[in-house]
C-alpha cells in the first residue's frame, strides 16, 4: 500500500545516517547530476532525491513548496512540444537503420533524404531536451539560496 506524503523508511535511514556522519551528497550536486551520474550513485541517489522531493513538499517554507510546481510547469510547457515533434519523427525512422547512412567517401546515399533529415532533426530535438532540463532546474530553484536549502534539509531530517 502506498500513502502519499509518507517516507521510505530504509531510504530515510540512509539519509539520516549520512547527515549524522557529515557524509551527505550536497543538494547542489544532486540537482545538477546527469542521469548517468545519478544512476551511477545507485540507491543512495534515489534515497536523496526522494528525501529532497519529500522535504520540498512538506517544508514549512512556502518558497521551497513552490520549487516542484515551477519545475513541472516549465517542463510541461517547454518539453512537451519537443516530445510531440520527436514522436512524429519516430514514425519516419522507426523501421530504418540506427542513423543516417553515409558512404565511404562521405557523401549521403541517394533516396534517403527524408530519413536522414528526420535523424538530424531528432538529434537537434534531443539536444533541446537536455537544455530544457537545465533551464527547468534553474527556473525551479530561482531565488532559492542553495546553501540555506542544504541546512534546512539537513535540519528537517536530523
Backbone as a ProteinNet text record, in pm:
[ID]
protein_1_A
[PRIMARY]
XXXXXXXXXXXXXXXXXXXXXXXXXXXXXXXXXXXXXXXXXXXXXXXXXXXXXXXXXXXXXXXXXXXXXXXXXXXXXXXXXXXXXXXXXXXXXXXXXXXXXXXXXXXXXXXXXXXXXXXXXXXXXXXXXXXXXXXXXXXXXXXXXXXXXXXXXXXXXX
[TERTIARY]
85	0	89.6	54.3	129.7	44.5	105.1	36.9	117.5	50.5	118.4	166.7	285.4	340	413.3	424.5	495.3	640.7	719.6	862.2	896.1	1002	1056.9	1153.8	1120	1197.7	1343.9	1371.8	1511.6	1589.7	1528.6	1594.8	1617.5	1520.5	1533.1	1646.1	1663.3	1772.3	1908.6	1919.9	2043.9	2074.6	1975.4	1992.4	2027.5	1954.5	1980.4	2120.8	2163.4	2298	2403.9	2384.2	2480.7	2486.4	2370.2	2367.6	2442.8	2415.9	2480.6	2631.8	2677	2819.9	2886.9	2814.4	2867.5	2915.3	2842	2880	2773.9	2703.9	2592	2638.6	2555.4	2571.3	2513.9	2591.3	2536.1	2418.2	2315.4	2195.7	2232.6	2324.1	2367.6	2417.6	2497.5	2548.2	2434.5	2343.8	2233.2	2147.4	2111.4	2021.3	2091.8	2224.9	2299	2348	2323.4	2369.5	2302.1	2380.6	2321.4	2251.3	2170.6	2104.2	2207.1	2313.3	2418.9	2483.9	2514.7	2575	2478.4	2351.4	2250	2240.3	2231.4	2219.9	2348.9	2462.4	2589.6	2595.2	2527.3	2520.1	2430.7	2343.6	2256.7	2148.8	2119.3	2009	2029.4	2152.3	2180.9	2125.8	2147.7	2095.9	1943.6	1884.2	1738.4	1686.6	1750.7	1710.4	1720.6	1827.6	1846.1	1743.5	1724.9	1626.8	1488.2	1453.6	1323.4	1311.9	1415.8	1409.2	1400.9	1467.3	1460.4	1319.2	1259	1121.8	1027	1042	957.4	974.7	1098.4	1125.3	1062.9	1083.1	1029.9	878.1	812.7	666.9	617.4	696.2	649.5	717.6	806.5	874.6	776.5	795.9	712.3	746.6	857.7	899.5	824.4	733.3	649.2	731.4	845.2	931.6	980.1	1009.7	1051.8	935.1	814.4	696.9	668.7	720.1	695.1	794.4	902	1007	953.3	889.5	843	735.9	634.3	538	603.3	701.2	770.7	845.6	913	989.4	896	787.9	698.5	623.4	588.1	523	617.6	742.7	839.8	858.4	875.8	895.1	771.8	654.5	532.3	517.1	540.1	518.1	629	746.4	859.8	894.7	895.9	941.3	833.8	708	604.1	596.7	604.9	604.6	723	837.1	954.9	929.8	873.1	843.4	741.8	644.6	546.8	613.1	703.6	776.3	864	929.5	1010.9	925.9	805.4	715.3	680.5	656.1	627.4	746.6	866.4	986.5	1011.8	970.4	988	909.4	794.8	718	798.1	881.8	963.9	1082.7	1141.8	1268.3	1253.5	1134.2	1121.2	1158.7	1140.7	1173.7	1303.3	1380.8	1503.7	1623.9	1739	1863.4	1880.7	1988.9	2006.9	2055.8	2069.8	2114.1	2131.7	2165.3	2182.7	2297.7	2274.5	2375	2469.5	2597.5	2698.1	2787.7	2818.7	2906.6	3051.2	3139.5	3281	3342.4	3301.4	3358.8	3295.3	3198.5	3137.8	3011.9	2974.5	2853.9	2732	2619.9	2496.5	2447.7	2386.9	2323.4	2205.4	2180.1	2065.2	1937.1	1826.9	1697.3	1661.3	1748.9	1720.1	1713.9	1694.5	1697.5	1596.2	1474	1370.3	1407.9	1458.7	1500.8	1619.9	1719.2	1837.6	1798.9	1709.7	1662.9	1592.1	1515.1	1444.6	1544	1648.9	1750.6	1822.3	1854.8	1922.9	1833.4	1706.9	1612.2	1596.2	1595.5	1585	1704.7	1823.9	1943.7	1932	1884	1867.2	1764.1	1653.8	1548.6	1594.2	1672.5	1725.3	1817.2	1897.9	1983.8	1898.4	1789.6	1698.8	1638.6	1607.1	1552.6	1653.8	1781	1885.3	1887.9	1873.2	1872.2	1747.8	1635.3	1512.5	1532.9	1596.9	1619.2	1703.2	1809.7	1895.9	1819.6	1743.1	1666.4	1554.4	1494.6	1388.7	1445.5	1564.6	1628.5	1658.6	1712	1743.7	1617.2	1510.1	1382.9	1323.5	1324.5	1263.5	1331.6	1463.6	1538.5	1573.2	1514.3	1536.5	1494.9	1582.1	1553	1578.5	1619.7	1647.5	1796.6	1830.8	1969.8	2001.5	2081.6	2108.5	2180.3	2268.8	2336.3	2236.4	2140.5	2036.9	1944.9	1911.9	1831.5	1899.9	2029.1	2106.5	2091.7	2109.7	2099.2	1957.4	1858.2	1719.1	1681.8	1727	1700.5	1764.5	1891.7	1959.2	1889	1847.8	1777.7	1644.9	1576.8	1447.6	1459.8	1572.8	1591.2	1680.8	1725.7	1807.2	1725.3
-118.1	0	124.4	219.7	344.6	457.3	535.2	652.3	775.1	869.1	990.8	1071.4	1132.4	1218.4	1144.5	1014.2	937.6	920.3	865.2	848.5	703.4	682	547.6	522.2	431.3	414	379.3	282.8	245.7	361.8	428	541.7	655	678.3	784	753.4	627.3	589.9	618.3	593.4	623.3	772.6	853.6	999.1	1047.9	1001.1	1043.5	1003.4	882.7	837.3	924.1	957.7	1042	1182.1	1235.4	1367.5	1360.9	1259	1243.7	1231.1	1161.5	1136.4	1238.6	1348.1	1452.4	1396.6	1300.3	1238.9	1253.3	1365.8	1382.7	1417.7	1382.3	1433.8	1575.6	1677.5	1813.6	1826.8	1895.8	1913.3	1977.3	2072.2	2135.4	2029.5	1936.1	1828.2	1736.7	1706.1	1616.2	1671.6	1798.6	1854	1881.3	1884.1	1906.5	1776.5	1662.6	1535.3	1505.7	1448.8	1396.4	1265.5	1217.8	1089.8	980	980.1	879.5	886.2	1006.7	1023.6	978.6	1014.8	978.7	826.7	757.8	611.6	545.4	609.5	553.9	553.5	649	653.9	543.2	490.6	381.2	424.1	335.1	355.5	480.8	512.3	629.5	757.1	775.1	893.9	893.8	777.2	767.1	810.8	762.3	799.4	949.9	1008.8	1153.6	1229.6	1186.4	1252.4	1246.7	1129.5	1113.1	1203.8	1206.5	1287.9	1436.8	1478.4	1619.1	1654.9	1569.5	1594.4	1598.9	1504	1499.8	1628	1670.7	1793.7	1914.6	1927.1	2042.5	2049.9	1936.7	1934.8	1961.2	1922.3	1926.9	2031.8	2108.2	2212.2	2320.9	2379.8	2493.6	2620.4	2618.3	2731.3	2725.8	2818.7	2820.5	2837.6	2903.6	2920.8	2784	2693.5	2558.4	2479.8	2504.8	2434.4	2468	2579.5	2623.4	2566.3	2503.9	2455.2	2350.4	2246.9	2138.9	2184.4	2260	2308.4	2392.8	2477.8	2558.7	2469	2367.3	2274.2	2204.4	2146.6	2069.5	2157.9	2278.3	2369.4	2402.9	2430.9	2464.5	2346.8	2227.8	2109.1	2086	2094.7	2070.1	2169.2	2295.4	2397	2399.1	2348.2	2356.8	2223.3	2117.4	1988.2	1915.7	1927.4	1851.3	1878.9	2005.1	2027.5	1958.8	1956.8	1889.7	1739.9	1684.2	1540.5	1501.9	1586.7	1559.1	1556.6	1649.8	1652.9	1528.3	1488	1366.2	1243.4	1239.4	1127.2	1120.6	1235.1	1238.6	1186.9	1226.9	1183.4	1034.5	981.9	839.3	757.1	806.7	736.1	721.2	819.9	815.5	722.3	720.6	649.3	512.2	475.3	354.8	225.6	216	92.9	104.2	205.2	226.3	184.7	206.1	177.3	273.1	263.2	340.1	482.5	527.5	663.6	684.9	806.6	832.3	750.2	694.1	612.1	702.5	678.8	758.7	663.7	701.5	617.8	639.4	556.6	562.9	697.9	756.8	886.2	1003.1	972.3	1076	1135.8	1097.8	1150.5	1071.4	1139.7	1071.6	981.5	869.8	782	853.9	822.6	880	813.5	886.8	829.3	824.4	861.7	855.9	994.3	1096.9	1233.9	1257.7	1208.8	1231.4	1164.4	1043.6	971.8	1040.9	1079.1	1146.8	1278.1	1353	1478.2	1451.6	1343.4	1308.2	1273.3	1197.3	1162.8	1288.2	1377.8	1501.7	1585.9	1596.2	1673.4	1608.9	1475.8	1406.5	1439.7	1445.2	1481.7	1623.8	1715.5	1854.7	1865.5	1794.5	1799.6	1735.7	1630.1	1566.2	1662.6	1736.7	1837.9	1945.7	1984.6	2083.9	2032.4	1902.4	1845.9	1854.9	1832.4	1847.3	1991.1	2084.8	2225.8	2259.9	2196.8	2218	2173.7	2059.3	2009.9	2109.6	2158.2	2254	2382.2	2432.2	2555.6	2533.1	2415.3	2384	2386	2330.4	2331.9	2475.6	2552.5	2693.2	2769.4	2748.2	2815.9	2772.1	2642.2	2588.1	2640.6	2649.9	2691.1	2839.8	2914.7	3058.8	3124	3205.4	3274.5	3191.1	3065.7	2977.4	2982.6	3008.4	3002.7	2854.9	2796	2652.2	2614.3	2699.9	2670.5	2666	2758	2757.7	2637	2605.3	2486.2	2362.5	2352.1	2238.9	2230.7	2344	2346.7	2310.3	2365.2	2338.8	2191.9	2136.9	1995.7	1905.7	1933.7	1852.3	1862.9	1984.2	2003.5	1928.5	1925.5	1858	1708.2	1650.8	1505.7	1465.7	1560.2	1527	1456.2
0	0	0	-82.1	-90.8	-33.3	53	109.9	71.6	9.1	-34.2	85.1	69.6	172.6	283.6	269.8	371.5	331.8	422.4	396.2	368.8	294.5	273.9	387.7	474.7	598.1	572.2	483.4	458.5	397.9	300.9	237.4	334.4	418.2	517	614.9	649.1	739.9	676.2	546.5	474.4	481.5	452.4	452.9	593.4	692.6	830.9	876.4	840.3	879.2	812.4	685.8	615.9	677.2	716.8	781.1	913.4	990.6	1121.4	1107.9	1001.6	982.5	890.9	858.2	768.7	635.6	582	455.2	347.6	348.3	254.7	113.6	18.2	-117.9	-112.1	-142.3	-139.6	-236.3	-193.3	-276.5	-409.8	-408.4	-534.1	-631.9	-582.8	-668.6	-713.5	-622.7	-653.8	-766.8	-757.7	-859.1	-991.8	-991.3	-1115.6	-1179.3	-1114.6	-1169.3	-1302.7	-1392.3	-1514.3	-1478.5	-1569	-1545.3	-1522.3	-1598.3	-1584.6	-1445.5	-1399.7	-1266.7	-1156.6	-1174.5	-1075.8	-1062.7	-1175.8	-1172	-1125.1	-1148.5	-1101.3	-947.7	-884.7	-738	-683.1	-767.5	-726.4	-629	-539.2	-444.2	-358.7	-329.9	-245.2	-310.1	-439.3	-508.2	-507.2	-526.3	-522.1	-385.2	-279	-142.8	-121.1	-170.4	-156.9	-239.7	-362.9	-448.5	-387.9	-338.2	-275.3	-152.8	-69.3	52.9	18.9	-88.6	-128	-173.8	-255.3	-301.2	-181.2	-91.7	28.2	110.3	126.1	200.7	132.3	1.2	-71.2	-59.5	-58.3	-47.8	94.5	194.7	333.2	419.8	363.3	438.6	480	597.8	635.2	554.6	481.4	398.9	265.3	246	125.1	-2.5	7.7	-109.2	-158.3	-66.9	-104.1	-165.6	-114.4	-166.1	-312.2	-359.6	-497.1	-598.6	-551.4	-641.7	-739.4	-689.2	-777.6	-876.7	-831.8	-932.1	-1041.6	-1003.9	-1105.6	-1203.1	-1147.9	-1232.3	-1331.3	-1279.9	-1366.5	-1465	-1425.7	-1518.9	-1634	-1600.6	-1705.2	-1800.5	-1744.8	-1829.1	-1916.4	-1856.7	-1932.7	-2048.1	-2020.4	-2123.7	-2228.4	-2195.1	-2286.6	-2351.5	-2274.4	-2327.1	-2405.9	-2367.7	-2435	-2585.2	-2629	-2774.7	-2844.8	-2778.8	-2836.1	-2843.1	-2737.5	-2735.4	-2842	-2864.8	-2970.3	-3107.8	-3129.3	-3256.6	-3271.5	-3163.3	-3166.4	-3199.7	-3146.2	-3173.8	-3322.2	-3383	-3526.8	-3607.9	-3567.2	-3639.2	-3619.4	-3507.3	-3481.4	-3582.4	-3625	-3727.9	-3857	-3886.5	-4008.4	-3990.2	-3871.9	-3850.2	-3784.5	-3736.8	-3654.4	-3726	-3855.1	-3926.8	-4006.9	-3976.3	-4051.9	-3970.7	-4028.3	-3957.1	-3840	-3767.6	-3644.1	-3665.2	-3784.6	-3809.7	-3958.2	-3998	-4140.6	-4197.3	-4313.5	-4379.1	-4457.7	-4445.4	-4514.9	-4594.1	-4715.9	-4797.5	-4755.6	-4805.9	-4769.2	-4802.9	-4911.4	-4948.2	-4872.9	-4782.7	-4700.2	-4758.5	-4877.8	-4939.3	-4891	-4871.5	-4831.7	-4944.9	-4904.8	-5003.3	-5065.7	-5190.2	-5259.2	-5208.6	-5208.4	-5178.6	-5031.1	-4944	-4800.5	-4738.3	-4819.7	-4768.6	-4657.7	-4675.3	-4575	-4442.9	-4452.5	-4332.3	-4265.9	-4346.7	-4292.2	-4224.4	-4285.5	-4225.2	-4092.7	-4087.5	-3963.4	-3853.7	-3887.8	-3786.9	-3736.6	-3826.5	-3787.1	-3697.3	-3732.3	-3651.6	-3513.3	-3507.8	-3379.1	-3289.8	-3348.8	-3270.8	-3216.1	-3300.3	-3257	-3143.9	-3158.1	-3056.2	-2925.3	-2934	-2813.9	-2739.7	-2813.4	-2751.1	-2684.7	-2749.7	-2690.8	-2559.8	-2553.8	-2429.9	-2316.1	-2346.5	-2244.5	-2191.9	-2282	-2243.4	-2160.5	-2192.5	-2115.6	-1971.7	-1952.2	-1816.5	-1736.1	-1794.5	-1724.3	-1691.6	-1787.3	-1765.8	-1664.2	-1663.6	-1566.5	-1424.6	-1407.9	-1276.2	-1233.2	-1326.5	-1296.5	-1258.3	-1332.5	-1306.7	-1173.1	-1147.3	-1025.2	-899.8	-904.4	-785.1	-785.4	-877	-883.6	-752.4	-696.6	-571.3	-446.9	-466.1	-352.3	-322.1	-197.9	-154.2	-128.8	-215.5	-208.8	-79.7	-31.2	95.1	210.7	210.8	314.8	298.5	174.5	147.3	204.2	182.4	234.6	386.6	454.9	601.8	647.6	579.7	618.1	594.5	483.9	451.3	556.5	590.6	692.2	827.6	864.3	992.4	993.6	881.3	869.4	898.5	858.7	873.6	991.4	1070.5	1190.2	1293.8
[MASK]
++++++++++++++++++++++++++++++++++++++++++++++++++++++++++++++++++++++++++++++++++++++++++++++++++++++++++++++++++++++++++++++++++++++++++++++++++++++++++++++

